[in-house]
Amino acid sequence: MLRIDDISYSVEGRPLIVHASAVIPEGHKVGLVGRNGTGKTTLFRLIRGELTLETGAISVPKGARIGGVAQEAPASNVSLTDTVLAADTERAALMAEAERATDAHRIAEIQTRLADIDAWSAPARAASILKGLGFDDADQARPCADFSGGWRMRVALAAVLFSRPDLLLLDEPTNYLDLEGALWLESYLSRYPHTVIIISHDRGLLNRAVGGILHLEDKKLTYYSGPYDTFAETRAARLAAAEAENRKMAARKAHLQSFVDRFRYKASKAVQAQSRLKMIEKLKFTATPQEAALRKFSFPAPEELSPPIIAMEGASVGYDGQPVLSRLDLRIDQDDRIALLGKNGEGKSTLSKLLADRLPALSGRVTRSSKLRIGYFAQHQMDELRADETPLDHLRRLRSGETPARGRARLSGFGLMADQAETVVARLSGGQKARLTLLLATLDAPHLLILDEPTNHLDIESREALVEALVDYTGAVVLVSHDMHLLSLVADRLWLVKDGRVQVFEDDLEAYRRLLLSSDKPASDKPKAKPPRPSRDAVQALRAEVRKCEERLGKLNAMRDKLAKKLADPALYEDGKPGEIEVWQKKYAEVMEGLGRAEDLWLSAQEKLDAAVA
């Protein structure tokens, strides 16, 4: 059980968490939510003991291991599989000790413990986790240094999942996953055997992988049972009730104040006026959260073009003359909303670059409308922002003829208010950088907007605003995203990128999710037909067999103890006849061998009985 008791913490004198309390029962899966900047990541650091509390205490069970993804896996020459296996430090230490141990008693202890922690299945478990996160068999044998930072973050996530900490803390784990990896993680976390707390703005993950929501708001923590949608409904009802109560209170206050204003200076009514003033002072309004205004996105509307805006006939695209995608026969009209599905490495980004005219076709025909304008948003473009310039500076370079007031209005339309407009990019949050990049991508009112993971740094409110903006947008949209909620509300066409081809996926997103989870599910997870229940006589026979095994074990243990006592007697070695010691040692070895076989028989009999009565 994780207990958070009356904690407070400030950053540079600004209170972030004030007298907050919560209890997370053992084994629960909980989503930690709240607007950006409220202190969710700070709370994780407090739980891990990296920061010092001002008041209160945070307690976990004694000996409980806390794990999370602090940073990406190092760019070493160690293979992905060995990197993940090394995360289980106990197993790694025991395996190393087993190689050099010489004491028979210690060797037995090591082997017993390795069996207890299921050490021999570890490589298979590590491979399963890595595969779920997008690494095929060949990738798993490659060194970490071969992969970029985003992929090494996946390795670090695989390592912490493999180590199975008692309290797993995950901070936006889907930010560096594709849709397929995010869906696999949802399924994995729902079956995780210990406590999990996830910071996430992904509604799909919060609805399917957790059973409770811990809300950090107004410096307090509130726990809600149920997934995110249940939390949202419960909280909305609570806010509505509080606002209704406050409206009643405000009306009563206005009525009392009206009497005071009318009769305050009238001698005959002075006492009554004073009485009503005291009543006004006693009125207590229900505290409601300080809701931040939802910053809506405002995409400029392009003029209408004749369809199609892009058409492909037998096109292929790739790198260095080698095609990644071939036989592309595709068409995009201005009213299309298309989601690109497919695992990482299949060619979604390659197709996006072809559509954006950032990568030429190797063969075939690609026809674009002569007036077509394309907006392109990808994560790497956030890194291309100039760190020493403000958002206003970026707009001045691209719109030198516009007034500062017009630039501020544009920024305001993307939720970047006066303070952020003149803050250098290096000091902006990830969400603010994403908003600026979206603004720059749509500055020319594009007819086609290509968005590659646009929600990674946006909180839930901003994601909802993006959904509204895309629904109202009059241009075409091509989406690559792990956010099922966004895709389900925006996309009306699904293209599956797989095996070097792009084909229309005729079913819906939920069917695609089921397809992925069923294809990744190991055969051992598939339900098996239950064997027929054994008869009462058969169960009695099994019980009798267990009793016989226990009696045999008792006799052999008694014999072992007598022989051990005989062999420990110094007189045997002082007065024994030649060869007598070897005889007793041989008897002891035979009894120990028999004891091992008897234990195996007893375990087998007990397992059969347990299965019969289960």
C-alpha positions in Angstrom: 0.0 0.0 0.0 1.2 3.5 -0.9 0.2 6.1 1.7 0.5 9.8 1.1 -0.2 11.6 4.3 -0.6 15.4 4.5 2.3 16.3 2.2 3.4 19.8 1.1 6.1 20.9 -1.3 7.0 24.2 -2.9 9.2 25.1 -5.9 11.2 28.4 -5.5 8.7 29.6 -2.9 5.6 28.7 -5.0 3.4 26.1 -3.3 2.9 23.1 -5.6 1.3 20.6 -3.3 -0.3 21.7 0.0 -1.4 19.2 2.7 -2.4 16.5 0.2 -3.3 13.0 1.2 -4.1 9.8 -0.7 -4.0 6.0 -0.3 -3.3 3.6 -3.2 -4.1 0.0 -2.2 -1.6 -2.7 -3.1 -1.9 -4.1 -6.6 -4.1 -1.2 -7.9 -3.5 0.4 -11.3 -4.0 4.2 -11.0 -3.8 7.0 -13.5 -2.3 10.3 -12.2 -3.9 13.2 -14.0 -3.9 17.0 -13.9 -3.1 19.9 -16.1 0.5 20.5 -17.2 2.5 22.2 -14.5 0.4 21.1 -11.5 3.2 18.9 -10.1 2.6 15.3 -11.3 6.3 14.5 -12.1 7.3 16.3 -8.9 5.0 13.9 -7.0 6.8 11.0 -8.5 10.1 12.4 -7.4 8.7 12.8 -3.9 7.5 9.2 -3.9 11.0 8.0 -5.0 12.6 10.1 -2.2 14.5 12.3 -4.6 13.0 15.5 -3.1 12.5 16.4 0.6 9.0 17.0 1.8 8.1 20.2 3.7 5.3 18.5 5.7 3.8 15.0 5.9 5.1 11.6 4.9 5.0 9.1 2.1 5.2 5.4 3.0 5.5 2.2 1.1 5.7 -1.4 2.5 9.1 -2.3 3.9 11.4 -3.7 1.3 9.1 -2.7 -1.6 11.0 -1.9 -4.8 10.1 1.3 -6.7 10.8 1.4 -10.4 10.4 3.8 -13.3 11.9 5.0 -16.5 14.3 7.8 -15.4 16.3 8.0 -18.7 17.0 6.2 -21.9 19.1 3.1 -22.0 22.8 3.9 -22.5 24.3 3.8 -26.0 26.5 0.8 -25.2 27.6 -2.3 -27.1 25.5 -4.5 -25.0 22.6 -6.2 -26.8 19.0 -5.2 -26.2 18.2 -8.6 -24.7 21.2 -8.5 -22.3 20.4 -4.9 -21.3 16.9 -5.9 -20.3 18.0 -9.0 -18.5 20.5 -7.0 -16.5 17.6 -4.9 -15.1 16.7 -7.8 -12.8 19.7 -7.2 -10.5 19.0 -10.2 -8.2 18.9 -12.6 -11.1 22.1 -11.2 -12.7 23.9 -11.4 -9.4 22.8 -15.0 -8.7 23.7 -16.1 -12.3 27.2 -14.6 -11.9 27.7 -16.2 -8.4 26.5 -19.5 -9.8 29.5 -19.5 -12.2 32.1 -19.2 -9.5 30.5 -20.8 -6.4 32.2 -24.0 -5.1 30.4 -24.7 -1.8 27.7 -27.3 -2.4 25.4 -25.8 0.2 25.6 -22.3 -1.4 25.2 -23.8 -4.9 22.0 -25.5 -3.8 20.7 -22.2 -2.3 21.5 -20.3 -5.5 19.7 -22.8 -7.7 16.7 -22.9 -5.4 16.4 -19.1 -5.5 16.8 -19.0 -9.3 14.0 -21.4 -9.6 11.8 -19.3 -7.2 12.3 -16.2 -9.3 11.7 -18.1 -12.5 15.1 -17.2 -13.8 15.3 -19.7 -16.6 12.3 -18.2 -18.4 13.8 -14.7 -18.2 15.2 -14.6 -21.7 11.8 -15.6 -23.2 10.0 -12.9 -21.0 12.6 -10.3 -22.0 12.1 -11.2 -25.7 8.3 -11.0 -25.4 8.4 -7.5 -23.8 10.9 -6.2 -26.4 8.8 -7.6 -29.2 5.7 -5.9 -27.8 7.5 -2.6 -27.8 8.5 -3.0 -31.5 11.8 -4.8 -31.6 12.0 -7.9 -33.8 14.3 -10.9 -33.2 17.2 -9.4 -35.2 16.8 -6.0 -33.3 17.0 -7.8 -29.9 20.5 -9.1 -30.7 21.8 -5.7 -31.8 23.7 -3.3 -29.4 21.9 -0.4 -27.9 24.3 2.0 -29.6 22.7 1.1 -33.0 19.4 2.8 -31.9 18.3 6.5 -31.6 17.3 8.1 -28.3 13.6 7.4 -28.8 14.2 3.7 -29.4 16.5 3.5 -26.4 13.7 5.0 -24.3 11.7 1.9 -25.3 14.6 -0.3 -24.2 14.6 1.4 -20.8 10.8 0.9 -20.6 11.3 -2.8 -21.4 14.0 -3.1 -18.7 11.8 -1.7 -15.9 8.8 -3.8 -17.0 11.0 -6.9 -17.0 12.3 -6.1 -13.5 8.7 -6.1 -12.1 9.1 -3.5 -9.3 6.5 -3.6 -6.5 5.5 0.0 -7.3 5.8 0.9 -11.0 5.8 4.7 -11.7 5.4 5.5 -15.4 5.6 9.1 -16.7 3.9 9.5 -20.1 5.1 6.0 -21.3 3.3 6.2 -24.6 5.1 9.4 -25.7 7.8 7.3 -27.4 5.5 4.5 -28.6 3.5 4.0 -31.7 -0.2 2.9 -31.7 0.8 -0.7 -31.7 3.2 -0.3 -28.9 0.7 1.7 -26.9 -2.0 -0.9 -27.3 0.5 -3.7 -26.2 1.4 -1.6 -23.1 -2.2 -1.2 -22.2 -2.7 -4.9 -22.3 0.5 -5.6 -20.4 -0.2 -3.1 -17.6 -3.8 -4.5 -17.1 -2.1 -7.9 -16.2 0.8 -6.4 -14.3 0.9 -8.2 -10.9 1.9 -5.2 -8.7 0.9 -1.6 -8.1 1.1 0.8 -11.0 0.8 4.6 -11.2 0.8 6.2 -14.7 1.0 9.8 -15.6 -0.8 10.0 -18.9 -3.0 12.2 -21.1 -4.0 9.2 -23.2 -7.7 8.6 -22.6 -7.6 5.2 -24.2 -4.8 4.0 -21.8 -6.6 5.6 -18.8 -9.8 3.9 -19.7 -8.5 0.4 -20.4 -5.4 -0.1 -18.2 -6.3 1.5 -14.9 -9.1 1.1 -12.3 -8.7 4.4 -10.5 -7.8 8.0 -11.1 -5.6 10.2 -8.8 -6.4 13.8 -9.6 -3.9 16.5 -8.7 -5.7 19.9 -8.8 -5.5 23.1 -6.8 -2.5 21.6 -4.9 -4.6 18.7 -3.6 -5.0 15.0 -4.4 -8.4 13.4 -4.9 -8.8 9.7 -5.6 -11.7 8.5 -7.9 -12.6 4.8 -8.4 -13.1 3.7 -12.0 -11.4 4.6 -15.3 -11.0 8.1 -16.8 -14.5 8.5 -18.3 -16.1 7.6 -15.0 -13.8 10.1 -13.3 -14.7 12.8 -15.8 -18.4 12.2 -15.3 -18.1 12.2 -11.5 -16.0 15.3 -11.4 -18.3 17.1 -13.8 -21.3 16.3 -11.6 -19.4 17.4 -8.5 -18.5 20.7 -10.1 -22.0 21.3 -11.4 -23.4 20.7 -7.8 -20.8 23.1 -6.3 -21.6 25.7 -8.9 -25.4 25.3 -8.4 -24.8 25.7 -4.6 -22.7 28.8 -5.1 -25.3 30.4 -7.4 -27.9 29.9 -4.6 -25.5 31.3 -2.1 -24.8 34.3 -4.4 -28.5 35.0 -4.8 -29.0 34.9 -1.0 -26.0 37.2 -0.5 -27.4 39.6 -3.1 -30.8 39.6 -1.4 -29.3 40.3 2.1 -26.9 42.9 0.7 -29.9 44.7 -1.0 -31.6 45.0 2.4 -28.4 46.3 4.0 -27.9 48.9 1.2 -31.5 50.1 1.6 -31.8 50.3 5.4 -28.2 50.6 6.7 -28.6 54.2 7.7 -32.2 54.1 8.7 -32.4 54.2 12.5 -35.5 51.9 12.8 -33.8 49.2 10.6 -30.2 49.6 11.7 -30.2 46.6 14.0 -31.7 44.4 11.3 -29.2 45.7 8.8 -26.3 44.8 11.1 -27.8 41.4 11.7 -27.9 40.8 7.9 -24.3 42.0 7.6 -23.3 39.3 10.1 -25.2 36.7 8.1 -23.4 37.7 4.9 -20.1 37.3 6.7 -21.0 33.7 7.7 -22.0 32.7 4.2 -19.4 30.1 3.0 -19.1 29.4 -0.7 -18.1 25.9 -1.9 -14.6 25.9 -3.2 -14.4 25.0 -6.9 -11.2 24.3 -8.9 -9.6 27.2 -10.6 -10.3 26.0 -14.2 -7.9 27.2 -16.8 -9.6 28.5 -19.9 -9.4 25.9 -22.6 -7.0 27.2 -25.2 -8.6 26.3 -28.5 -6.6 25.9 -31.6 -7.6 28.0 -34.5 -6.6 26.6 -37.9 -7.0 29.0 -40.9 -9.4 27.8 -43.6 -7.9 27.1 -47.1 -9.8 27.7 -50.3 -11.4 24.7 -51.9 -9.5 22.8 -54.6 -10.9 20.4 -57.2 -10.5 16.7 -56.2 -8.3 14.9 -56.0 -5.6 17.0 -54.4 -3.1 14.0 -54.5 -3.3 10.9 -56.7 -0.8 8.1 -57.0 -0.6 5.4 -59.7 1.8 2.5 -59.3 4.2 4.7 -57.2 7.0 3.4 -55.1 9.1 5.3 -52.5 12.2 4.5 -50.5 15.8 5.5 -49.9 19.0 5.1 -51.9 17.1 3.5 -54.7 15.6 0.8 -52.5 11.8 0.9 -52.2 10.2 0.8 -48.8 6.6 1.0 -50.2 5.6 -0.2 -53.7 2.5 -0.3 -56.0 0.9 2.7 -54.3 -2.5 3.4 -55.9 -3.9 6.1 -53.6 -6.1 9.2 -53.7 -6.7 12.0 -51.3 -9.5 14.5 -51.5 -9.8 17.8 -49.5 -12.5 16.4 -47.2 -10.5 13.2 -46.3 -9.6 12.4 -42.7 -7.1 9.5 -42.9 -5.3 7.6 -40.1 -2.1 5.7 -41.0 -2.0 2.3 -39.2 1.0 -0.1 -39.0 3.9 -1.1 -36.8 7.0 1.0 -36.5 9.4 0.5 -39.4 6.7 -0.5 -41.9 6.9 2.9 -43.7 4.3 5.3 -42.2 6.8 8.2 -41.9 8.1 7.3 -45.4 4.6 7.6 -46.8 4.1 10.9 -44.9 7.2 12.3 -46.4 6.1 11.3 -49.9 2.7 12.9 -49.4 4.4 16.1 -48.1 6.7 16.2 -51.1 9.7 15.8 -48.9 10.7 12.5 -50.5 10.5 11.9 -54.3 8.8 8.8 -55.8 11.2 6.2 -57.1 8.8 5.1 -59.8 5.2 5.5 -60.9 3.1 8.6 -61.0 2.3 11.1 -58.2 0.0 14.0 -59.2 -0.6 17.0 -57.0 -3.0 19.9 -57.4 -1.0 22.9 -58.8 -2.2 25.1 -55.9 -1.8 22.5 -53.2 -0.3 23.8 -49.9 0.8 21.2 -47.3 1.4 21.6 -43.6 3.6 19.0 -41.9 4.0 18.4 -38.2 6.5 15.9 -36.9 8.3 15.5 -33.6 11.7 16.4 -35.1 10.4 19.8 -36.2 10.0 20.8 -32.5 13.7 20.2 -32.2 14.3 22.6 -35.2 12.7 25.5 -33.4 15.4 28.2 -32.6 16.0 27.9 -28.9 17.2 31.5 -28.4 14.2 33.1 -30.2 10.7 33.8 -28.9 7.5 32.7 -30.6 7.1 36.2 -31.8 10.6 36.1 -33.4 9.6 33.0 -35.3 6.5 34.7 -36.7 8.5 37.9 -37.6 10.8 35.8 -39.8 8.0 34.1 -41.6 5.6 37.1 -41.7 7.9 40.1 -41.7 5.1 42.4 -43.0 2.7 41.7 -40.1 2.3 43.9 -37.1 3.3 42.6 -33.6 -0.4 42.8 -32.6 -1.3 40.4 -35.5 1.5 38.0 -34.4 0.2 38.0 -30.8 -3.3 37.3 -32.1 -2.0 34.3 -34.1 -0.2 33.0 -31.0 -3.2 33.5 -28.8 -5.3 31.4 -31.2 -2.9 28.5 -30.4 -3.0 29.1 -26.6 0.3 31.0 -26.4 -0.6 34.0 -24.4 1.3 37.3 -23.8 3.9 35.8 -21.4 4.8 32.9 -23.7 4.9 35.1 -26.8 8.0 36.8 -25.5 9.6 33.8 -23.8 12.6 32.2 -25.6 11.8 28.7 -26.9 14.4 27.1 -24.6 12.2 28.0 -21.6 8.9 26.9 -23.1 7.3 23.6 -22.0 6.9 20.7 -24.3 3.2 21.5 -24.8 4.0 25.1 -25.6 6.6 24.1 -28.2 4.1 21.7 -29.8 1.5 24.5 -30.0 4.1 26.8 -31.7 5.1 24.1 -34.2 1.4 23.4 -35.0 1.0 27.2 -35.6 3.9 27.3 -38.0 2.7 24.2 -39.8 -0.7 25.7 -40.5 0.4 29.3 -41.0 -0.2 29.2 -44.8 -3.7 27.7 -44.5 -2.7 24.3 -45.9 -5.1 22.2 -48.0 -3.5 19.0 -46.5 -2.3 18.8 -42.9 0.0 15.8 -42.1 0.4 15.2 -38.3 2.9 12.7 -37.0 2.2 12.2 -33.3 0.9 15.7 -32.6 -0.4 14.9 -29.0 2.8 13.7 -27.3 3.3 16.9 -25.2 -0.4 18.0 -24.9 -2.5 17.6 -21.8 -6.0 16.1 -22.1 -7.7 19.5 -22.4 -5.4 20.5 -25.2 -6.0 17.2 -27.0 -9.7 17.8 -26.8 -9.1 21.3 -28.3 -7.1 19.7 -31.1 -9.9 17.3 -31.8 -12.4 20.1 -32.2 -10.0 22.1 -34.4 -9.4 19.1 -36.7 -13.1 18.3 -36.9 -13.9 21.9 -38.0 -10.9 22.1 -40.3 -11.8 22.3 -44.0 -8.6 20.8 -45.4 -7.6 17.1 -45.6 -5.9 15.5 -42.6 -3.4 12.6 -42.5 -2.8 11.4 -38.9 -0.1 9.1 -37.4 -0.9 8.8 -33.6 -0.9 6.4 -30.7 -3.9 8.2 -29.3 -6.9 6.0 -30.1 -9.3 8.7 -28.7 -8.0 11.3 -31.2 -8.0 8.8 -34.1 -11.6 7.6 -33.4 -13.0 11.1 -33.3 -11.1 12.5 -36.3 -10.4 9.8 -38.8 -13.0 8.4 -41.1 -10.6 6.4 -43.3 -7.9 3.9 -42.2 -4.9 3.0 -44.3 -2.8 0.0 -43.2 0.9 0.3 -44.0 2.2 -3.3 -44.0 4.6 -5.5 -45.9 5.6 -2.8 -48.3 2.1 -1.9 -49.3 -0.6 0.6 -48.3 -4.1 -0.8 -48.3 -7.5 0.4 -47.0 -8.5 -1.1 -43.7 -12.2 -1.8 -44.1 -13.0 -2.4 -40.4 -12.9 0.1 -37.5 -10.2 1.0 -35.0 -11.6 -1.3 -32.3 -11.3 -4.2 -34.7 -7.7 -3.2 -35.5 -7.0 -3.1 -31.7 -8.5 -6.6 -31.3 -6.5 -7.9 -34.3 -3.2 -6.6 -32.8 -3.8 -8.0 -29.3 -4.9 -11.4 -30.7 -1.9 -11.7 -33.0 0.6 -10.8 -30.2 -1.0 -13.1 -27.6 1.2 -16.1 -26.9 -0.3 -19.5 -27.5 0.0 -20.3 -23.8 -2.5 -17.4 -23.1 -5.2 -18.9 -25.2 -8.0 -20.6 -23.2 -7.8 -24.3 -22.9 -10.7 -26.7 -22.6 -11.1 -27.8 -19.0 -10.5 -31.5 -18.3 -13.4 -33.4 -16.9 -13.7 -33.2 -13.1 -12.4 -36.4 -11.4 -14.7 -38.7 -9.5 -14.8 -38.8 -5.7 -13.1 -42.2 -5.6 -10.3 -40.8 -7.8 -9.8 -37.8 -5.5 -9.7 -40.2 -2.5 -7.0 -42.3 -4.3 -5.0 -39.2 -4.9 -5.2 -38.2 -1.2 -4.1 -41.7 -0.2 -1.1 -41.4 -2.6 -0.1 -38.1 -1.1 -0.3 -39.6 2.4 1.9 -42.5 1.4 4.5 -40.1 -0.1 4.5 -38.1 3.1 5.1 -41.2 5.2 7.9 -42.3 2.9 9.5 -38.8 3.2 9.2 -39.0 7.0 11.0 -42.3 7.2 13.8 -41.2 4.8 14.2 -37.9 6.7 14.6 -39.9 9.9 17.2 -42.2 8.3 19.1 -39.2 7.0 19.2 -37.6 10.4 20.5 -40.8 12.0 23.2 -41.3 9.3 24.2 -37.6 9.6 24.6 -38.0 13.3 26.7 -41.1 12.8 28.9 -39.4 10.3 29.3 -36.4 12.6 30.5 -38.6 15.5 34.3 -38.2 16.0 34.5 -41.8 17.3 33.8 -43.1 13.9 37.0 -41.6 12.5 39.1 -42.5 15.5 38.0 -46.2 16.1 36.4 -47.2 12.9 37.6 -50.2 11.0 39.1 -49.8 7.5 36.4 -49.1 4.9 33.7 -48.5 7.6 33.6 -44.7 7.0 33.1 -45.3 3.2 30.2 -47.7 4.0 28.4 -45.1 6.1 29.1 -42.4 3.5 27.7 -44.7 0.8 24.6 -45.3 2.9 24.1 -41.6 3.4 24.4 -40.9 -0.3 21.9 -43.6 -1.1 19.4 -42.2 1.4 19.9 -38.7 0.0 19.3 -40.0 -3.5 16.2 -41.8 -2.4 15.0 -38.6 -0.5 15.3 -36.6 -3.8 13.2 -39.2 -5.7 10.6 -39.3 -2.9 10.3 -35.5 -2.9 9.7 -35.5 -6.6 7.0 -38.2 -6.2 5.4 -36.2 -3.4 5.4 -33.0 -5.4 3.9 -34.8 -8.4 1.2 -36.4 -6.3 0.4 -33.1 -4.6 0.1 -31.2 -7.9 -2.3 -33.9 -9.2 -4.5 -33.6 -6.1 -4.4 -29.7 -6.2 -5.6 -29.9 -9.9 -8.3 -32.4 -9.1 -9.9 -30.3 -6.2 -9.4 -26.9 -7.9 
